[in-house]
Amino acid sequence: MVNPDLGNMAADDSSAVGGISEVPNPNQAMASKSKTPLKTLQRGHEVYMLNCGQCHEYKLPEKIDIEDWEDAMPKMIGHAGLDNADEKAVLAYVKAVKIVKGAM
């Protein structure tokens, strides 16, 4: 269910939805390619895995446009009671996945 007040994102098709096993773990190669500290990517991944699936199905980072992530993220982070540092870490992780997967 999409609820714009919570920042939920609607995907054009079900291919944007995935299980936890499809969400890549951050590693040094991802950090190097995205030019983001591994520690930031690890925190973003952790927040993503522990929080995002509580309200909706996991969205595969590489399947959603970055503009949609940037638009929805503040509302979702606020709804989850997380802080701005977590929002930045999740966005960094999402962007890194998109870079590594060649989707950005």
MDTraj code that builds the backbone (N, CA, C; nanometers):
import mdtraj as md
import numpy as np

residues = "MET VAL ASN PRO ASP LEU GLY ASN MET ALA ALA ASP ASP SER SER ALA VAL GLY GLY ILE SER GLU VAL PRO ASN PRO ASN GLN ALA MET ALA SER LYS SER LYS THR PRO LEU LYS THR LEU GLN ARG GLY HIS GLU VAL TYR MET LEU ASN CYS GLY GLN CYS HIS GLU TYR LYS LEU PRO GLU LYS ILE ASP ILE GLU ASP TRP GLU ASP ALA MET PRO LYS MET ILE GLY HIS ALA GLY LEU ASP ASN ALA ASP GLU LYS ALA VAL LEU ALA TYR VAL LYS ALA VAL LYS ILE VAL LYS GLY ALA MET".split()
xyz = np.array([
    [0.0844, -0.1177, 0.0000],
    [0.0000, 0.0000, 0.0000],
    [0.0890, 0.1241, 0.0000],
    [0.0537, 0.2191, -0.0835],
    [0.1298, 0.3430, -0.0929],
    [0.0603, 0.4492, -0.0098],
    [0.1348, 0.5110, 0.0779],
    [0.0828, 0.6192, 0.1600],
    [0.1784, 0.7365, 0.1468],
    [0.1438, 0.8366, 0.0615],
    [0.2351, 0.9484, 0.0391],
    [0.2727, 1.0245, 0.1655],
    [0.1868, 1.0238, 0.2659],
    [0.2188, 1.0938, 0.3901],
    [0.3370, 1.0308, 0.4621],
    [0.3563, 0.9011, 0.4407],
    [0.4673, 0.8316, 0.5040],
    [0.5883, 0.8257, 0.4127],
    [0.5727, 0.8741, 0.2886],
    [0.6835, 0.8733, 0.1954],
    [0.6977, 0.7440, 0.1190],
    [0.5995, 0.6558, 0.1267],
    [0.6090, 0.5299, 0.0542],
    [0.6213, 0.5547, -0.0946],
    [0.7006, 0.4709, -0.1597],
    [0.7235, 0.4851, -0.3022],
    [0.6436, 0.3810, -0.3777],
    [0.5790, 0.4227, -0.4831],
    [0.5111, 0.3293, -0.5719],
    [0.6088, 0.2906, -0.6814],
    [0.6195, 0.1646, -0.7106],
    [0.7062, 0.1180, -0.8181],
    [0.6205, 0.0907, -0.9407],
    [0.6798, 0.1125, -1.0576],
    [0.6067, 0.0879, -1.1804],
    [0.5724, -0.0592, -1.1978],
    [0.6558, -0.1459, -1.1435],
    [0.6280, -0.2884, -1.1537],
    [0.6825, -0.3600, -1.0314],
    [0.6478, -0.4845, -1.0182],
    [0.6881, -0.5603, -0.8998],
    [0.8360, -0.5941, -0.8996],
    [0.9083, -0.5685, -1.0093],
    [1.0514, -0.5981, -1.0103],
    [1.1295, -0.5073, -0.9157],
    [1.0679, -0.3999, -0.8691],
    [1.1351, -0.3101, -0.7753],
    [1.1316, -0.3649, -0.6337],
    [1.0486, -0.4649, -0.6108],
    [1.0341, -0.5239, -0.4782],
    [1.1204, -0.6490, -0.4714],
    [1.1899, -0.6649, -0.3608],
    [1.2741, -0.7831, -0.3463],
    [1.2818, -0.8298, -0.2032],
    [1.3419, -0.9431, -0.1857],
    [1.3631, -0.9974, -0.0523],
    [1.4967, -0.9517, 0.0025],
    [1.5180, -0.9763, 0.1280],
    [1.6404, -0.9286, 0.1918],
    [1.7639, -0.9892, 0.1269],
    [1.7543, -1.1109, 0.0773],
    [1.8708, -1.1751, 0.0168],
    [1.9157, -1.1039, -0.1107],
    [1.8299, -1.0234, -0.1707],
    [1.8647, -0.9517, -0.2932],
    [1.9298, -0.8161, -0.2667],
    [1.9322, -0.7734, -0.1420],
    [1.9898, -0.6435, -0.1062],
    [2.1388, -0.6655, -0.0775],
    [2.2269, -0.6026, -0.1578],
    [2.3701, -0.6308, -0.1420],
    [2.4301, -0.5751, -0.0139],
    [2.5220, -0.6508, 0.0427],
    [2.5980, -0.6054, 0.1585],
    [2.7076, -0.5100, 0.1113],
    [2.7306, -0.4029, 0.1844],
    [2.8395, -0.3124, 0.1461],
    [2.9746, -0.3798, 0.1671],
    [3.0678, -0.3469, 0.0801],
    [3.2036, -0.3986, 0.0925],
    [3.3005, -0.2902, 0.0457],
    [3.4286, -0.3178, 0.0548],
    [3.5283, -0.2173, 0.0208],
    [3.5214, -0.1792, -0.1268],
    [3.4905, -0.2732, -0.2141],
    [3.4786, -0.2420, -0.3569],
    [3.3649, -0.1425, -0.3803],
    [3.2528, -0.1609, -0.3109],
    [3.1391, -0.0692, -0.3227],
    [3.1795, 0.0686, -0.2702],
    [3.2510, 0.0708, -0.1597],
    [3.2946, 0.1981, -0.1017],
    [3.3888, 0.2712, -0.1970],
    [3.4821, 0.1986, -0.2555],
    [3.5770, 0.2601, -0.3485],
    [3.5070, 0.3130, -0.4724],
    [3.4214, 0.2320, -0.5302],
    [3.3531, 0.2717, -0.6537],
    [3.2605, 0.3913, -0.6317],
    [3.1955, 0.3968, -0.5156],
    [3.1021, 0.5062, -0.4868],
    [3.1700, 0.6255, -0.4195],
    [3.2985, 0.6078, -0.3830],
    [3.3739, 0.7121, -0.3125],
    [3.3052, 0.7527, -0.1815],
    [3.2563, 0.6509, -0.1120],
    [3.1872, 0.6707, 0.0155],
    [3.2559, 0.5824, 0.1197],
    [3.2788, 0.6331, 0.2403],
    [3.3418, 0.5494, 0.3430],
    [3.2601, 0.4220, 0.3694],
    [3.3313, 0.3113, 0.3831],
    [3.2652, 0.1833, 0.4085],
    [3.1780, 0.1905, 0.5329],
    [3.2241, 0.2595, 0.6350],
    [3.1480, 0.2720, 0.7604],
    [3.0108, 0.3376, 0.7347],
    [3.0059, 0.4383, 0.6485],
    [2.8792, 0.5045, 0.6138],
    [2.7867, 0.4074, 0.5418],
    [2.8422, 0.3316, 0.4462],
    [2.7613, 0.2346, 0.3723],
    [2.7092, 0.1246, 0.4644],
    [2.7919, 0.0823, 0.5572],
    [2.7485, -0.0211, 0.6517],
    [2.6340, 0.0299, 0.7388],
    [2.6436, 0.1540, 0.7835],
    [2.5356, 0.2113, 0.8649],
    [2.4085, 0.2257, 0.7815],
    [2.4206, 0.2736, 0.6580],
    [2.3050, 0.2863, 0.5712],
    [2.2380, 0.1531, 0.5451],
    [2.3175, 0.0519, 0.5220],
    [2.2651, -0.0834, 0.4998],
    [2.1946, -0.1342, 0.6249],
    [2.2561, -0.1120, 0.7394],
    [2.1981, -0.1564, 0.8663],
    [2.0613, -0.0905, 0.8902],
    [2.0544, 0.0405, 0.8718],
    [1.9283, 0.1130, 0.8909],
    [1.8248, 0.0625, 0.7914],
    [1.8657, 0.0466, 0.6666],
    [1.7765, -0.0033, 0.5616],
    [1.7189, -0.1401, 0.6006],
    [1.8067, -0.2308, 0.6411],
    [1.7639, -0.3682, 0.6714],
    [1.6776, -0.3756, 0.7974],
    [1.7092, -0.2964, 0.8974],
    [1.6368, -0.3049, 1.0243],
    [1.5060, -0.2263, 1.0259],
    [1.4922, -0.1285, 0.9380],
    [1.3771, -0.0398, 0.9473],
    [1.2839, -0.0408, 0.8270],
    [1.3386, -0.0445, 0.7076],
    [1.2549, -0.0232, 0.5889],
    [1.1478, -0.1318, 0.5704],
    [1.1825, -0.2552, 0.5981],
    [1.0880, -0.3645, 0.5802],
    [0.9785, -0.3708, 0.6857],
    [0.9854, -0.2864, 0.7879],
    [0.8822, -0.2873, 0.8910],
    [0.7517, -0.2251, 0.8425],
    [0.7611, -0.1305, 0.7473],
    [0.6408, -0.0606, 0.7009],
    [0.5966, -0.1035, 0.5615],
    [0.6869, -0.1554, 0.4819],
    [0.6539, -0.1929, 0.3440],
    [0.7538, -0.2969, 0.2965],
    [0.7280, -0.3538, 0.1788],
    [0.8213, -0.4495, 0.1216],
    [0.9520, -0.3782, 0.0903],
    [1.0621, -0.4532, 0.0946],
    [1.1911, -0.3940, 0.0603],
    [1.1898, -0.3530, -0.0857],
    [1.2386, -0.2316, -0.1118],
    [1.2559, -0.1835, -0.2484],
    [1.4023, -0.2045, -0.2844],
    [1.4276, -0.2673, -0.3966],
    [1.5651, -0.2886, -0.4389],
    [1.6244, -0.1542, -0.4811],
    [1.7333, -0.1139, -0.4173],
    [1.7879, 0.0201, -0.4413],
    [1.8107, 0.0530, -0.5883],
    [1.8586, -0.0440, -0.6650],
    [1.8915, -0.0151, -0.8044],
    [1.7696, -0.0013, -0.8949],
    [1.6519, -0.0379, -0.8444],
    [1.5300, -0.0357, -0.9265],
    [1.4485, 0.0926, -0.9119],
    [1.4850, 0.1790, -0.8180],
    [1.4103, 0.3023, -0.7926],
    [1.4985, 0.4212, -0.8317],
    [1.4411, 0.5176, -0.9023],
    [1.5152, 0.6381, -0.9395],
    [1.5627, 0.7114, -0.8147],
    [1.6818, 0.7665, -0.8226],
    [1.7398, 0.8346, -0.7068],
    [1.6532, 0.9531, -0.6638],
    [1.5888, 1.0199, -0.7600],
    [1.5015, 1.1321, -0.7257],
    [1.3851, 1.0855, -0.6385],
    [1.3337, 0.9654, -0.6670],
    [1.2247, 0.9105, -0.5858],
    [1.2735, 0.8776, -0.4445],
    [1.3963, 0.8238, -0.4349],
    [1.4537, 0.7977, -0.3024],
    [1.4684, 0.9282, -0.2252],
    [1.5251, 1.0291, -0.2909],
    [1.5505, 1.1569, -0.2234],
    [1.4206, 1.2253, -0.1806],
    [1.3158, 1.2078, -0.2588],
    [1.1867, 1.2677, -0.2250],
    [1.1195, 1.1954, -0.1080],
    [1.1250, 1.0626, -0.1095],
    [1.0529, 0.9836, -0.0088],
    [1.1294, 0.9665, 0.1221],
    [1.2615, 0.9678, 0.1145],
    [1.3428, 0.9336, 0.2313],
    [1.3162, 1.0198, 0.3553],
    [1.3081, 1.1533, 0.3457],
    [1.2856, 1.2315, 0.4680],
    [1.1571, 1.1930, 0.5407],
    [1.0517, 1.1673, 0.4664],
    [0.9249, 1.1287, 0.5297],
    [0.9362, 0.9921, 0.5958],
    [0.9996, 0.8978, 0.5253],
    [1.0116, 0.7625, 0.5814],
    [1.1020, 0.7614, 0.7037],
    [1.2122, 0.8350, 0.6984],
    [1.3042, 0.8419, 0.8123],
    [1.2326, 0.9039, 0.9321],
    [1.1576, 1.0115, 0.9073],
    [1.0818, 1.0757, 1.0145],
    [0.9776, 0.9830, 1.0731],
    [0.9076, 0.9106, 0.9873],
    [0.8049, 0.8164, 1.0340],
    [0.8671, 0.7072, 1.1206],
    [0.9888, 0.6654, 1.0834],
    [1.0569, 0.5595, 1.1588],
    [1.1236, 0.6123, 1.2855],
    [1.1230, 0.7456, 1.3044],
    [1.1829, 0.8033, 1.4240],
    [1.3348, 0.8053, 1.4207],
    [1.3925, 0.8070, 1.3015],
    [1.5375, 0.8079, 1.2877],
    [1.5869, 0.9502, 1.2638],
    [1.7170, 0.9695, 1.2743],
    [1.7703, 1.1049, 1.2598],
    [1.8289, 1.1305, 1.1211],
    [1.8715, 1.2540, 1.0989],
    [1.9239, 1.2948, 0.9687],
    [2.0495, 1.2186, 0.9290],
    [2.1310, 1.1816, 1.0253],
    [2.2521, 1.1055, 0.9942],
    [2.2155, 0.9707, 0.9333],
    [2.1092, 0.9094, 0.9859],
    [2.0645, 0.7814, 0.9306],
    [2.0089, 0.8002, 0.7897],
    [1.9363, 0.9091, 0.7682],
    [1.8841, 0.9391, 0.6348],
    [1.9989, 0.9519, 0.5344],
    [2.1021, 1.0261, 0.5715],
    [2.2165, 1.0448, 0.4826],
    [2.2883, 0.9129, 0.4561],
    [2.2995, 0.8306, 0.5591],
    [2.3663, 0.7013, 0.5424],
    [2.2868, 0.6100, 0.4491],
    [2.1549, 0.6068, 0.4642],
    [2.0717, 0.5231, 0.3767],
    [2.0803, 0.5735, 0.2328],
    [2.0723, 0.7035, 0.2136],
    [2.0844, 0.7585, 0.0778],
    [2.2207, 0.7275, 0.0171],
    [2.3257, 0.7366, 0.0965],
    [2.4596, 0.7029, 0.0472],
    [2.4661, 0.5563, 0.0070],
    [2.4068, 0.4702, 0.0885],
    [2.4047, 0.3267, 0.0577],
    [2.3267, 0.3002, -0.0712],
    [2.2088, 0.3601, -0.0847],
    [2.1255, 0.3410, -0.2035],
    [2.2003, 0.3862, -0.3286],
    [2.2630, 0.5030, -0.3213],
    [2.3391, 0.5540, -0.4350],
    [2.4562, 0.4606, -0.4685],
    [2.5237, 0.4104, -0.3679],
    [2.6363, 0.3196, -0.3902],
    [2.5900, 0.1918, -0.4592],
    [2.4775, 0.1373, -0.4166],
    [2.4238, 0.0168, -0.4814],
    [2.3940, 0.0470, -0.6274],
    [2.3326, 0.1611, -0.6528],
    [2.2988, 0.1984, -0.7899],
    [2.4267, 0.2126, -0.8747],
    [2.5309, 0.2695, -0.8189],
    [2.6573, 0.2841, -0.8902],
    [2.7163, 0.1468, -0.9215],
    [2.7226, 0.0612, -0.8215],
    [2.7822, -0.0717, -0.8391],
    [2.7009, -0.1553, -0.9389],
    [2.5702, -0.1413, -0.9363],
    [2.4834, -0.2187, -1.0263],
    [2.4729, -0.1547, -1.1643],
    [2.5372, -0.0391, -1.1841],
    [2.5328, 0.0282, -1.3133],
    [2.4004, 0.0935, -1.3432],
    [2.3266, 0.1284, -1.2368],
    [2.1939, 0.1876, -1.2533],
    [2.1968, 0.3382, -1.2310],
    [2.3156, 0.3947, -1.2221],
    [2.3239, 0.5395, -1.1980],
    [2.4383, 0.5967, -1.2790],
])
top = md.Topology()
chain = top.add_chain()
for i, resn in enumerate(residues, 1):
    res = top.add_residue(resn, chain, resSeq=i)
    for name in ("N", "CA", "C"):
        top.add_atom(name, md.element.get_by_symbol(name[0]), res)
traj = md.Trajectory(xyz[None], top)
